[in-house]
Amino acid sequence: MDRIKHLNCADEALLRAERLAGYAEDAAHSHNDRHRAEPFAAVGALWADIARTHAALAAALPEQTDETEDTDV
């Protein structure tokens, strides 16, 4: 997996984490769904960790230049 793919995966994971954080907040404010807040928050935290991991991997990889462009299609 190259740097761009890791950055794309990090973006996707971050969006999921953000969405799940919103679900957790909504559930926490709900009288009937309060019990769902913790599971939503836990899964959101997992997706945030995945986003950080992909971002760290992307940061460790060199940027692609014309000389190092990926030829895989």
C-alpha positions in Angstrom: 0.0 0.0 0.0 1.4 3.4 -0.9 1.3 6.7 0.9 -1.8 8.0 -1.0 -3.8 4.8 -0.3 -2.9 5.1 3.4 -4.0 8.7 3.5 -7.3 7.7 1.8 -7.9 5.0 4.3 -7.1 7.4 7.1 -9.7 9.9 5.7 -12.3 7.1 5.5 -11.6 5.9 9.0 -11.7 9.4 10.4 -15.1 10.0 8.8 -16.4 6.8 10.4 -15.0 7.8 13.8 -16.6 11.2 13.5 -20.0 9.7 12.6 -19.9 7.3 15.4 -18.9 10.0 17.9 -22.1 11.9 16.8 -24.1 8.7 17.3 -22.6 8.3 20.8 -23.3 11.9 21.7 -26.9 11.6 20.5 -27.4 8.4 22.4 -25.9 10.0 25.6 -28.5 12.8 25.4 -31.3 10.4 24.8 -33.3 9.1 27.7 -34.2 5.8 25.9 -30.9 5.1 24.1 -28.3 6.1 26.7 -27.2 2.5 27.0 -26.0 2.7 23.3 -23.6 5.6 23.9 -20.7 3.6 25.3 -20.6 1.0 22.5 -20.8 3.7 19.8 -18.0 5.6 21.6 -15.9 2.5 21.8 -16.2 1.7 18.1 -15.6 5.3 17.2 -12.4 5.2 19.2 -11.3 2.1 17.4 -11.9 3.8 14.0 -9.9 6.9 15.3 -7.0 4.5 16.2 -7.2 3.0 12.7 -7.1 6.5 11.2 -4.1 7.4 13.3 -2.3 4.2 12.2 -2.9 4.8 8.5 -1.8 8.5 8.9 1.4 7.3 10.7 2.1 4.8 8.0 1.6 7.4 5.3 4.0 9.8 7.2 6.7 7.1 7.2 6.4 6.5 3.5 8.1 8.8 0.9 6.0 11.0 -1.2 5.6 9.7 -4.7 7.4 11.7 -7.4 7.6 11.1 -11.1 10.6 8.8 -10.5 8.9 6.8 -7.8 5.3 6.7 -9.1 3.5 3.5 -8.5 3.0 1.6 -11.8 0.4 -0.8 -10.3 -3.1 -0.3 -11.8 
